[in-house]
């Protein structure tokens, strides 16, 4: 696992974007795995800016997202499909039909099976973007999740609900279940970039870098990935023993 320490979130996002841009130049039909939350927002802004300037094109790119809240329709302002459309897709020259997000409404078991078929069709991500939760979750794979699972229904832990409540009017509005790609699918990615910015992420990254692999800290499995990169800022690095 490679650790890249940057001065701040802006510098870290630029470093992550450069990896995407370099790969896109070599492979215009890139398959890109994307994440929601606050960690990738500056990265997405860089993608948009460069695209608008005519330096990159996403015309042949296909994307898939990690997860979606169960119970939220695509047009709900807190759904991840809505977030991705508003934050990224609507501002790129990407075909919206080439962007995939799990469905949050309808038969969740069927939606999970259908999403796995989509992932098989697209093939593994050339690059998968990840964030990390305070309890070590990646996507919505909460502590105790079987590493061998593919797309599945998950109950969100109290800490995850509390972490995500900042995006809702109040905590009671946060869904308690989600549909998420499993760790097995994530680990098939050719390259993984985990973004971690701010002091609140420091303890999770420190635990990840300890090297101990346990399902009680799902992100720990990334220690087994052949091309996983952690990009963090100095606030995260301040708690690491390497400093």
C-alpha positions in Angstrom: 0.0 0.0 0.0 1.3 3.4 -1.0 0.9 6.5 1.2 1.0 9.9 -0.3 1.0 12.9 2.1 0.0 16.2 0.7 -0.1 19.6 2.3 -3.9 19.9 2.3 -7.1 18.7 0.7 -6.6 20.9 -2.4 -3.1 19.4 -3.0 -4.3 15.9 -2.3 -7.2 16.2 -4.7 -4.9 17.5 -7.4 -2.6 14.5 -6.9 -5.6 12.1 -7.2 -6.8 13.9 -10.3 -3.4 13.6 -11.9 -3.6 9.9 -11.6 -7.0 9.8 -13.2 -6.0 12.2 -16.0 -2.9 10.2 -16.8 -4.8 7.0 -16.9 -7.6 8.6 -19.0 -5.0 9.7 -21.6 -3.9 6.1 -22.0 -7.4 4.7 -21.9 -10.2 7.0 -23.1 -12.8 4.3 -22.3 -11.8 4.3 -18.7 -14.0 2.5 -16.2 -14.1 4.7 -13.1 -15.5 3.7 -9.7 -16.8 6.7 -7.8 -17.7 7.6 -4.2 -20.0 10.2 -2.6 -19.5 12.1 0.6 -17.3 15.2 1.1 -13.9 13.6 0.5 -14.0 13.5 -3.3 -15.8 16.9 -3.9 -12.6 18.9 -4.7 -11.5 16.0 -7.0 -14.8 16.2 -8.9 -14.4 20.0 -9.2 -11.0 19.5 -10.8 -12.4 16.9 -13.2 -15.1 19.4 -14.2 -12.7 22.3 -14.7 -10.3 20.4 -16.8 -13.1 19.0 -18.9 -14.6 22.5 -19.5 -11.2 23.7 -20.5 -11.1 21.0 -23.2 -8.1 19.2 -21.8 -10.0 16.0 -21.1 -13.1 14.2 -22.4 -15.3 11.7 -20.6 -17.3 10.8 -23.8 -16.2 7.2 -23.7 -15.9 6.8 -19.9 -18.2 4.5 -17.9 -18.7 5.0 -14.1 -20.3 3.1 -11.3 -20.9 4.2 -7.7 -20.4 2.3 -4.5 -23.7 2.7 -2.9 -27.2 4.2 -2.4 -29.6 4.8 0.5 -32.5 2.4 0.5 -35.8 4.3 0.4 -34.6 7.3 -1.5 -35.6 7.8 -5.1 -33.2 9.1 -7.7 -34.7 12.6 -7.6 -34.5 12.9 -3.8 -32.0 15.6 -2.8 -30.2 13.3 -0.5 -29.9 10.3 -2.8 -26.5 9.5 -4.1 -27.7 9.5 -7.7 -28.9 13.1 -7.2 -25.6 14.0 -5.5 -23.6 12.6 -8.4 -25.7 14.3 -11.1 -25.5 17.6 -9.4 -21.9 17.4 -8.3 -20.3 15.8 -11.3 -22.2 14.2 -14.1 -24.3 17.2 -15.2 -21.1 19.2 -15.7 -19.1 16.7 -17.8 -19.4 15.5 -21.4 -20.2 12.0 -20.1 -23.3 10.1 -21.3 -25.6 9.8 -18.4 -26.5 6.3 -19.5 -22.9 5.4 -18.9 -23.2 6.3 -15.2 -24.4 3.7 -12.8 -25.7 4.1 -9.3 -27.5 1.4 -7.3 -31.3 1.8 -7.2 -32.6 2.8 -3.7 -36.3 2.0 -4.4 -38.1 -1.1 -5.4 -37.0 -4.7 -4.6 -33.7 -4.2 -2.9 -32.6 -7.9 -3.3 -33.4 -7.7 -7.0 -31.6 -4.3 -7.3 -28.5 -5.9 -5.7 -28.5 -8.7 -8.2 -29.0 -6.4 -11.1 -26.1 -4.2 -9.9 -23.8 -7.1 -9.7 -24.7 -7.9 -13.3 -23.8 -4.3 -14.3 -20.5 -4.6 -12.5 -19.7 -7.8 -14.4 -20.6 -6.2 -17.7 -18.4 -3.1 -17.1 -15.5 -5.2 -15.7 -13.4 -4.2 -12.8 -12.8 -0.5 -12.3 -9.5 0.8 -13.7 -9.5 3.2 -10.8 -11.8 3.1 -7.7 -12.2 6.2 -5.5 -12.9 5.5 -1.9 -13.4 7.4 1.3 -13.2 5.9 4.8 -15.6 6.1 7.7 -14.6 6.7 11.3 -15.3 3.1 12.0 -13.3 1.9 9.1 -16.2 1.3 6.7 -15.6 1.6 2.9 -18.6 2.1 0.8 -21.3 1.0 3.3 -19.5 -2.1 4.3 -19.8 -1.8 8.1 -17.7 -3.5 10.8 -18.3 -7.2 10.7 -19.1 -7.4 7.0 -17.9 -10.6 5.2 -15.0 -9.7 2.9 -16.5 -12.1 0.3 -19.8 -10.3 -0.2 -20.8 -8.6 -3.4 -23.6 -6.0 -3.7 -25.8 -6.4 -0.6 -28.2 -4.7 1.8 -26.7 -3.3 4.9 -27.9 -1.8 8.2 -26.0 1.4 8.9 -24.3 1.7 12.2 -25.0 4.5 14.7 -21.5 6.0 14.0 -22.2 6.0 10.2 -25.6 7.6 10.7 -24.1 10.2 12.9 -21.3 10.9 10.4 -23.7 11.3 7.6 -26.3 13.4 9.5 -24.3 16.6 8.7 -25.8 16.3 5.2 -29.4 16.1 6.4 -31.6 18.6 8.3 -31.5 16.3 11.3 -30.3 12.9 12.2 -33.9 11.4 12.1 -33.9 11.9 8.3 -30.9 9.7 7.7 -31.8 6.4 6.2 -30.9 3.3 8.3 -30.3 0.9 5.4 -28.3 1.1 2.2 -27.4 -0.9 -0.9 -23.7 -1.2 -1.2 -21.1 -2.8 -3.4 -19.3 -5.5 -1.4 -15.7 -5.6 -0.5 -15.1 -8.5 -2.9 -16.1 -6.3 -5.8 -14.1 -3.3 -4.6 -11.0 -5.5 -4.3 -11.2 -6.4 -8.0 -10.4 -2.9 -8.9 -7.1 -2.5 -10.8 -6.2 0.5 -8.7 -7.7 2.0 -5.6 -7.3 5.6 -4.4 -8.5 6.3 -0.8 -8.9 9.9 0.0 -8.6 11.0 3.7 -8.6 14.7 4.7 -8.9 16.3 8.1 -8.2 15.4 11.7 -11.4 13.3 12.0 -9.9 10.8 9.5 -6.6 10.5 11.3 -7.4 7.7 13.7 -9.0 5.6 10.9 -5.9 5.9 8.7 -3.6 5.2 11.6 -5.5 2.0 12.2 -5.5 1.1 8.5 -1.8 1.5 8.3 -1.2 -0.8 11.3 -1.5 -3.6 8.8 -3.9 -5.7 11.0 -6.6 -7.2 8.8 -10.0 -7.8 10.4 -13.6 -7.6 9.3 -14.3 -5.4 12.3 -12.3 -2.7 10.5 -13.4 -3.3 6.8 -10.9 -0.9 5.3 -8.1 -3.1 6.6 -8.5 -5.5 3.7 -7.0 -2.8 1.5 -3.6 -3.9 2.9 -4.0 -7.0 0.6 -4.6 -5.0 -2.6 -1.8 -4.9 -5.1 -2.3 -1.2 -6.1 -4.0 0.7 -3.2 -3.0 4.3 -2.6 -3.9 6.4 0.4 -3.8 10.2 -0.3 -4.1 12.2 2.9 -3.3 15.7 4.1 -0.9 16.8 6.8 -3.7 16.9 9.4 -4.1 13.1 9.0 -0.4 12.6 8.8 0.1 14.4 12.1 -1.2 11.3 14.0 0.9 8.8 12.1 4.1 7.4 13.6 6.0 8.3 10.4 5.9 12.0 11.3 
